[in-house]
């Protein structure tokens, strides 16, 4: 069975028959993949639309090592957990890790990174993928609407209550009222 997952650098990889492959060459009709193990001669050929294709890939070349389905399952679970952490930023990394480990075999569990490293990887992935605005270098900038709120005690509260900045006016005096409704009461 063909499984597509992401490498640690975000590139597509393929797991097939207990081996993992990284993209090697792309032609007009096919994609050539090479085994992840250094100097291994194992190769795989898929059609150009490998993500939506139902056709079986073609294996060429001989692997000089045994398949490692546990390592592949761990890599697929790790990749899926990273994607889930970006798609669901409100879910704590510990819960994502627990869910990822839930249905893995023992041979895959031992191939996963330690929990602390796993958690840090998820946190780093979230940080890289969040779209923070550029650091302002002048006084004429706007705080995007998504950053006007803060979550305190599972309550979403607006913390930028007033912004007097007017981009059309040539006035350098800007007043921001940065408090929460809770702190005002």
C-alpha positions in Angstrom: 0.0 0.0 0.0 1.3 3.5 -0.9 1.4 6.1 1.8 2.3 9.7 1.2 3.8 11.7 4.1 6.0 14.8 4.7 9.7 14.8 5.5 11.1 16.8 8.3 11.8 19.5 5.7 8.2 19.4 4.4 8.9 17.5 1.2 6.7 14.6 0.0 7.9 11.1 0.8 6.4 7.8 -0.1 6.1 4.6 2.0 5.6 1.4 0.0 6.2 -2.2 1.0 8.1 -1.3 4.2 10.5 1.1 2.5 10.5 4.9 2.4 11.4 6.9 -0.7 12.2 10.5 -1.3 11.6 12.3 -4.6 14.5 12.0 -7.0 13.5 13.2 -10.5 10.3 14.4 -12.2 9.6 13.9 -15.9 6.5 14.8 -17.9 4.7 11.6 -17.1 6.3 10.1 -14.0 8.1 10.8 -10.7 11.1 8.8 -9.8 11.8 8.1 -6.2 14.9 6.8 -4.4 15.2 4.9 -1.2 15.9 6.9 1.9 18.8 4.7 2.9 22.1 6.2 1.7 23.6 4.3 -1.3 20.7 2.0 -1.6 19.8 1.1 -5.2 16.0 0.7 -4.5 13.9 2.9 -6.7 10.2 3.5 -7.3 8.3 5.0 -10.2 4.9 6.6 -9.9 2.7 8.6 -12.3 3.0 12.4 -12.2 -0.3 12.6 -10.3 0.8 10.2 -7.6 -1.4 11.8 -4.9 -4.6 11.0 -6.7 -3.5 7.9 -8.6 -4.9 4.4 -8.1 -2.2 2.7 -10.1 0.5 0.7 -8.4 4.0 2.2 -8.4 6.8 0.2 -10.2 9.7 -0.9 -8.0 13.1 -1.0 -9.7 16.5 -1.7 -8.3 17.3 -3.9 -5.4 17.4 -2.8 -1.8 20.5 -4.0 0.1 18.7 -3.7 3.5 15.5 -5.2 5.0 12.3 -3.3 5.1 11.6 -1.4 8.3 7.8 -1.0 8.7 8.1 0.2 12.3 10.3 3.1 11.3 8.0 4.0 8.4 4.9 3.9 10.6 6.7 6.2 13.1 7.6 8.6 10.4 4.1 8.7 9.0 2.6 9.2 12.5 5.1 11.9 13.3 4.3 13.7 10.0 0.5 13.4 10.6 1.0 14.8 14.2 2.9 17.8 12.9 0.1 18.6 10.3 -2.6 18.2 13.0 -0.7 20.5 15.4 -0.8 23.3 12.7 -4.5 22.6 11.7 -5.6 22.5 15.4 -3.5 25.0 17.3 -6.0 24.9 20.3 -5.2 21.2 21.0 -2.2 20.8 23.3 0.8 19.0 21.8 0.6 16.3 24.5 -2.9 15.3 23.4 -1.8 15.2 19.7 1.2 13.0 20.7 -1.1 10.6 22.7 -3.5 10.3 19.8 -0.6 9.7 17.4 0.7 6.9 19.6 -2.6 5.3 20.3 -2.8 2.8 17.4 0.9 2.3 16.7 2.6 -1.1 17.1 5.5 -1.5 19.5 8.1 -1.5 16.7 6.8 1.9 15.6 6.6 3.3 19.2 10.3 2.6 19.8 11.2 4.4 16.5 9.4 7.6 17.6 11.5 10.4 19.1 11.3 10.9 22.9 8.1 12.6 24.0 10.0 15.8 25.0 11.6 16.1 21.5 8.3 15.2 19.9 6.5 17.9 21.8 9.2 20.5 20.9 8.9 19.5 17.2 5.2 20.2 17.2 5.7 23.5 19.0 8.4 24.6 16.5 6.2 23.6 13.6 3.3 25.7 15.0 5.6 28.7 15.5 7.0 28.5 12.0 3.6 28.2 10.3 1.8 30.9 12.3 1.5 34.1 10.3 2.7 36.8 12.6 2.9 40.3 11.1 6.3 41.8 10.5 7.9 43.8 13.3 7.0 47.4 12.8 9.8 49.8 12.0 7.7 53.0 12.0 4.8 54.4 14.0 2.3 53.9 11.2 1.2 50.3 11.4 -2.0 48.5 12.2 -2.4 45.6 14.6 -4.3 42.9 12.6 -7.7 42.0 13.9 -6.7 38.4 14.8 -4.3 39.9 17.5 -6.9 42.1 19.1 -8.1 39.2 21.4 -6.5 37.3 24.3 -7.7 34.1 25.9 -7.9 34.2 29.7 -9.4 31.3 31.6 -10.8 29.8 28.4 -12.6 33.1 27.7 -11.9 35.1 24.6 -11.5 38.7 25.6 -10.7 41.7 23.5 -7.6 43.5 24.7 -7.2 46.3 22.1 -10.3 48.3 23.0 -9.4 51.5 21.2 -7.0 52.5 18.4 -7.0 56.2 17.4 -4.6 55.7 14.4 -5.9 57.2 11.2 -3.8 56.3 8.1 -5.3 59.2 6.1 -4.5 61.9 8.7 -1.0 63.3 8.9 -1.1 63.0 12.7 1.7 61.2 14.5 -0.2 61.1 17.9 -1.7 57.7 18.2 -3.5 56.4 21.3 -3.9 52.7 22.0 -6.0 51.5 24.9 -4.6 48.0 25.6 -6.6 46.4 28.5 -9.1 43.7 28.9 -12.7 44.0 30.0 -11.8 41.9 33.0 -9.1 44.3 34.1 -11.4 47.2 33.7 -14.0 45.7 36.1 
